[in-house]
Every structure is written in structure tokens, then in C-alpha cells.
Amino acid sequence: MKKTMLALAAASLFSAGSALAADPVAGKTKFETCLGCHGTSKWVNTYPTYLVPKLAGQHADYLVAALKAYRDGTRTHATMRANAGSLTDEDIADIAAFLSELKP
């Protein structure tokens, strides 16, 4: 019993120490490549023509879930899949933190 408790305590310390806090400053830099579409005026992309979602002020958890879904192919949009495919979990968290702090 004592060994089990020590193992659980050690595991919880290790997992807590490995978690990284999202960095909105880093997220701003990482988001710069997204401005080609998400920085367009009137939120309409030229080619192909489609409405680009407004991301400023979105909830961070939603943005994380959406980017991970694009990355793993659950959400289908070729451009988003290509861009999100190279993002790490840290990149996604940072971008979501940055965007969630912006005013819509």
C-alpha cells in the first residue's frame, strides 16, 4: 500500500511538472503565418472564396480543439490541415492563448 501511494505521488509530480503554461506572446508570433487568411479584410478569402472565421476573442479550449481536429484530419479543410499539421500541442496552446485574449 505504501509503495503504491509513493508511486502515485511520484507520477502526479512528474505529470504536473511536465505541463507547460500557454504563452500568448509566443502565440502571437506563431499566429503570423495565419494572417494571410485570418487577417483579411471583411473576413473573406479571395481564392477560393469563402468566409474566414473570426478568431479574436474565441474561447481557448475551442481553438485548441479545432486546431487539433484539423491537425489529425477530423475537420477537413485542405489549407487548415496543411497549416495545423505541423503544429505541436505547445504551438496550438500558445496560439489559442493569444487569440482568446484579443478583443473581437
C-alpha positions in Angstrom: 0.0 0.0 0.0 2.8 2.4 0.9 4.7 1.7 -2.3 1.5 2.3 -4.3 0.9 5.6 -2.6 4.5 6.7 -3.3 4.3 5.6 -6.9 1.1 7.6 -7.4 2.6 10.7 -5.7 5.7 10.5 -7.9 3.6 10.1 -11.0 1.4 13.1 -10.2 4.5 15.2 -9.5 6.0 14.2 -12.8 2.9 14.9 -14.8 2.4 18.3 -13.1 5.9 19.3 -13.8 5.8 18.4 -17.5 2.7 20.6 -18.2 3.6 23.9 -20.0 1.6 27.0 -19.5 0.3 28.6 -22.7 2.3 31.6 -23.8 0.2 34.3 -25.6 3.4 36.3 -26.6 4.8 33.2 -28.3 1.3 32.6 -29.8 1.3 36.0 -31.4 4.5 35.1 -33.3 3.2 31.6 -34.2 -0.1 33.1 -35.5 1.7 35.4 -38.0 1.6 32.7 -40.7 -2.2 32.5 -40.3 -2.7 36.2 -41.1 -2.8 35.5 -44.9 -6.4 34.3 -44.4 -7.4 35.2 -40.9 -6.1 38.7 -41.3 -8.1 39.5 -44.4 -10.5 42.5 -44.5 -14.2 41.6 -44.4 -13.2 38.1 -43.4 -13.5 36.8 -47.0 -10.7 34.9 -48.7 -10.1 35.7 -52.3 -9.4 32.2 -53.7 -11.2 30.0 -53.2 -13.8 32.4 -52.0 -15.1 31.5 -48.5 -15.8 33.2 -45.3 -12.9 33.1 -42.9 -13.9 32.6 -39.2 -13.2 35.5 -36.8 -10.8 34.1 -34.2 -10.2 37.1 -31.9 -11.9 36.5 -28.6 -12.8 32.9 -29.2 -12.5 30.6 -26.2 -9.1 29.0 -26.0 -10.5 25.5 -25.4 -12.5 25.8 -28.6 -9.5 26.9 -30.6 -7.3 24.1 -29.2 -9.9 21.5 -30.1 -10.4 23.0 -33.6 -6.7 23.1 -34.4 -6.1 19.6 -33.1 -9.1 18.4 -35.2 -7.6 20.0 -38.3 -4.2 18.5 -37.5 -5.5 15.0 -37.1 -7.8 15.2 -40.1 -11.1 15.1 -38.1 -12.0 18.5 -39.5 -11.5 18.8 -43.2 -10.2 21.9 -44.9 -7.1 21.4 -47.0 -5.4 24.7 -46.1 -6.1 24.4 -42.4 -5.0 20.7 -42.4 -1.7 21.7 -44.1 -1.1 24.6 -41.6 -2.2 22.8 -38.5 -0.4 19.6 -39.4 3.0 20.9 -38.4 1.8 22.5 -35.1 2.8 20.9 -31.8 0.5 20.8 -28.8 2.5 23.7 -27.3 2.1 25.8 -30.5 -1.6 25.2 -30.5 -1.9 26.2 -26.8 0.1 29.3 -27.4 -1.9 30.4 -30.5 -5.2 29.7 -28.6 -4.0 31.8 -25.6 -3.0 34.7 -27.9 -6.3 34.7 -29.8 -8.5 34.3 -26.8 -7.0 37.4 -25.3 -7.9 39.6 -28.3 -11.0 41.7 -28.4 -13.4 40.6 -31.1 
